[in-house]
Amino acid sequence: MPKEGEDVTIDSILKVILDVDTPVLGRLDINGKLYFSDESDIHLQANKIYVRAGELHIGNETHPY
């Protein structure tokens, strides 16, 4: 788990399921795939979020964000 203020990169080969709240991140670069768990309310906090060559998935058709 990253610490508050840290920069995080999700590499292109990774598929990450976020199922816990994060501390406030410095920067989040998404080059792979980031999914939010549908099991509970999850909070992602970052000063900057870049979806570069990746994907960010929150919710679904029946339960959109």
N, CA, C and O of each residue as an XYZ file, in Angstrom:
260
protein
N       0.845     -1.173      0.000
C       0.000      0.000      0.000
C       0.895      1.241      0.000
O       1.789      1.362      0.837
N       0.658      2.150     -0.926
C       1.476      3.370     -0.963
C       1.195      4.257      0.240
O       0.138      4.178      0.867
N       2.163      5.095      0.537
C       2.030      6.048      1.629
C       1.518      7.389      1.097
O       1.597      7.660     -0.102
N       1.001      8.212      1.985
C       0.474      9.520      1.587
C       1.533     10.322      0.842
O       2.687     10.399      1.265
N       1.115     10.926     -0.293
C       1.987     11.767     -1.092
C       2.840     11.029     -2.102
O       3.478     11.669     -2.938
N       2.876      9.712     -2.060
C       3.694      8.941     -2.995
C       3.084      8.954     -4.392
O       1.868      9.059     -4.552
N       3.939      8.846     -5.389
C       3.509      8.686     -6.771
C       3.377      7.199     -7.061
O       4.193      6.394     -6.612
N       2.336      6.840     -7.818
C       2.062      5.439     -8.128
C       1.880      5.293     -9.634
O       1.221      6.115    -10.270
N       2.467      4.244    -10.198
C       2.296      3.923    -11.609
C       1.746      2.504    -11.725
O       2.284      1.571    -11.129
N       0.685      2.354    -12.487
C       0.152      1.026    -12.809
C       0.677      0.687    -14.195
O       0.245      1.266    -15.191
N       1.608     -0.251    -14.251
C       2.264     -0.607    -15.509
C       1.292     -1.249    -16.495
O       0.239     -1.757    -16.111
N       1.662     -1.216    -17.754
C       0.788     -1.680    -18.833
C       0.429     -3.154    -18.737
O      -0.586     -3.572    -19.293
N       1.227     -3.943    -18.055
C       0.935     -5.377    -17.957
C       0.046     -5.712    -16.761
O      -0.310     -6.873    -16.561
N      -0.315     -4.703    -15.964
C      -1.058     -4.960    -14.732
C      -2.554     -4.705    -14.861
O      -2.995     -3.817    -15.591
N      -3.318     -5.509    -14.131
C      -4.754     -5.316    -13.947
C      -4.955     -5.227    -12.436
O      -4.776     -6.221    -11.732
N      -5.323     -4.049    -11.930
C      -5.423     -3.804    -10.498
C      -6.885     -3.605    -10.118
O      -7.601     -2.844    -10.770
N      -7.327     -4.287     -9.064
C      -8.671     -4.090     -8.526
C      -8.505     -3.346     -7.210
O      -7.907     -3.863     -6.267
N      -9.034     -2.138     -7.152
C      -8.945     -1.309     -5.953
C     -10.092     -1.679     -5.034
O     -11.259     -1.495     -5.380
N      -9.758     -2.205     -3.849
C     -10.807     -2.630     -2.917
C     -10.639     -2.030     -1.526
O     -11.307     -2.450     -0.581
N      -9.746     -1.045     -1.399
C      -9.550     -0.313     -0.151
C      -9.384      1.168     -0.483
O      -8.978      1.523     -1.589
N      -9.702      2.029      0.488
C      -9.461      3.456      0.307
C      -7.961      3.711      0.271
O      -7.186      3.012      0.924
N      -7.564      4.712     -0.492
C      -6.145      5.057     -0.582
C      -5.862      6.305      0.237
O      -6.761      7.107      0.490
N      -4.605      6.470      0.651
C      -4.218      7.774      1.179
C      -4.194      8.753      0.002
O      -4.337      8.332     -1.146
N      -4.021     10.018      0.260
C      -3.930     10.989     -0.829
C      -2.594     10.769     -1.535
O      -1.530     11.005     -0.963
N      -2.666     10.315     -2.784
C      -1.471     10.056     -3.580
C      -0.988     11.352     -4.205
O      -1.769     12.284     -4.394
N       0.290     11.412     -4.523
C       0.813     12.565     -5.235
C       0.331     12.551     -6.676
O      -0.345     13.473     -7.131
N       0.688     11.499     -7.378
C       0.333     11.358     -8.791
C       0.050      9.887     -9.055
O       0.735      9.006     -8.536
N      -0.968      9.637     -9.868
C      -1.308      8.275    -10.271
C      -1.284      8.209    -11.790
O      -2.075      8.866    -12.468
N      -0.361      7.402    -12.314
C      -0.275      7.159    -13.759
C      -0.863      5.791    -14.040
O      -0.411      4.791    -13.482
N      -1.876      5.740    -14.908
C      -2.523      4.473    -15.244
C      -2.156      4.103    -16.673
O      -2.658      4.693    -17.629
N      -1.278      3.122    -16.803
C      -0.903      2.588    -18.110
C      -1.492      1.206    -18.321
O      -1.568      0.725    -19.452
N      -1.907      0.570    -17.243
C      -2.562     -0.735    -17.304
C      -4.060     -0.560    -17.122
O      -4.659      0.338    -17.715
N      -4.674     -1.418    -16.301
C      -6.117     -1.339    -16.067
C      -6.361     -1.215    -14.565
O      -5.814     -1.978    -13.769
N      -7.196     -0.239    -14.192
C      -7.577     -0.043    -12.802
C      -9.083     -0.164    -12.696
O      -9.822      0.584    -13.335
N      -9.537     -1.116    -11.881
C     -10.956     -1.360    -11.652
C     -11.281     -1.048    -10.197
O     -10.497     -1.361     -9.301
N     -12.435     -0.433     -9.963
C     -12.920     -0.233     -8.599
C     -13.793     -1.421     -8.235
O     -14.640     -1.836     -9.026
N     -13.594     -1.968     -7.052
C     -14.395     -3.084     -6.570
C     -15.848     -2.648     -6.421
O     -16.124     -1.518     -6.017
N     -16.774     -3.544     -6.749
C     -18.206     -3.268     -6.591
C     -18.711     -3.673     -5.213
O     -19.894     -3.508     -4.916
N     -17.823     -4.205     -4.362
C     -18.229     -4.736     -3.066
C     -18.522     -3.651     -2.034
O     -19.315     -3.879     -1.121
N     -17.901     -2.470     -2.157
C     -18.121     -1.398     -1.188
C     -17.749     -0.062     -1.814
O     -17.197     -0.010     -2.913
N     -18.058      1.026     -1.097
C     -17.677      2.352     -1.566
C     -16.181      2.536     -1.374
O     -15.665      2.395     -0.265
N     -15.502      2.845     -2.444
C     -14.054      3.009     -2.419
C     -13.729      4.443     -2.787
O     -14.340      5.013     -3.690
N     -12.765      5.027     -2.087
C     -12.334      6.387     -2.374
C     -10.885      6.379     -2.826
O     -10.000      5.878     -2.133
N     -10.666      6.941     -3.993
C      -9.318      7.112     -4.533
C      -9.022      8.602     -4.496
O      -9.765      9.406     -5.059
N      -7.937      8.963     -3.833
C      -7.567     10.365     -3.723
C      -6.159     10.553     -4.260
O      -5.233      9.839     -3.874
N      -6.005     11.529     -5.160
C      -4.694     11.842     -5.716
C      -4.692     13.297     -6.169
O      -5.724     13.841     -6.561
N      -3.528     13.912     -6.110
C      -3.406     15.282     -6.595
C      -3.543     15.339     -8.110
O      -4.101     16.295     -8.650
N      -3.037     14.321     -8.793
C      -3.127     14.237    -10.256
C      -3.349     12.789    -10.648
O      -2.719     11.884    -10.100
N      -4.252     12.572    -11.604
C      -4.493     11.234    -12.144
C      -4.358     11.322    -13.654
O      -5.046     12.113    -14.299
N      -3.475     10.513    -14.215
C      -3.271     10.469    -15.661
C      -3.621      9.078    -16.170
O      -3.022      8.087    -15.752
N      -4.588      9.010    -17.069
C      -4.892      7.752    -17.748
C      -4.204      7.863    -19.100
O      -4.726      8.485    -20.025
N      -3.054      7.268    -19.202
C      -2.244      7.406    -20.407
C      -2.627      6.347    -21.428
O      -3.480      6.592    -22.280
N      -2.024      5.204    -21.357
C      -2.295      4.131    -22.312
C      -3.148      3.056    -21.668
O      -3.231      1.938    -22.176
N      -3.789      3.390    -20.543
C      -4.530      2.396    -19.795
C      -6.025      2.657    -19.749
O      -6.579      3.379    -20.578
N      -6.667      2.047    -18.750
C      -8.117      2.145    -18.594
C      -8.454      2.314    -17.119
O      -7.802      1.733    -16.251
N      -9.486      3.121    -16.843
C     -10.006      3.316    -15.499
C     -11.480      2.940    -15.523
O     -12.266      3.559    -16.240
N     -11.862      1.929    -14.744
C     -13.236      1.420    -14.741
C     -13.868      1.637    -13.372
O     -13.379      1.137    -12.358
N     -14.972      2.399    -13.362
C     -15.712      2.647    -12.123
C     -17.172      2.362    -12.404
O     -17.750      2.949    -13.319
N     -17.781      1.468    -11.631
C     -19.198      1.150    -11.822
C     -19.424      0.257    -13.021
O     -18.484     -0.262    -13.625
N     -20.705      0.089    -13.354
C     -21.089     -0.706    -14.526
C     -22.413     -0.167    -15.069
O     -22.896      0.856    -14.584
N     -22.991     -0.805    -16.028
C     -24.209     -0.289    -16.654
C     -25.361     -0.165    -15.658
O     -26.107      0.814    -15.697
N     -25.511     -1.136    -14.777
C     -26.632     -1.098    -13.833
C     -26.323     -0.271    -12.582
O     -27.237      0.189    -11.897
N     -25.069     -0.088    -12.296
C     -24.654      0.699    -11.128
C     -23.528      1.665    -11.520
O     -22.377      1.480    -11.123
N     -23.872      2.697    -12.302
C     -22.836      3.633    -12.738
C     -22.319      4.478    -11.567
O     -22.978      4.620    -10.537
N     -21.152      5.016    -11.758
C     -20.545      5.846    -10.722
C     -21.357      7.106    -10.555
O     -21.020      7.953     -9.728
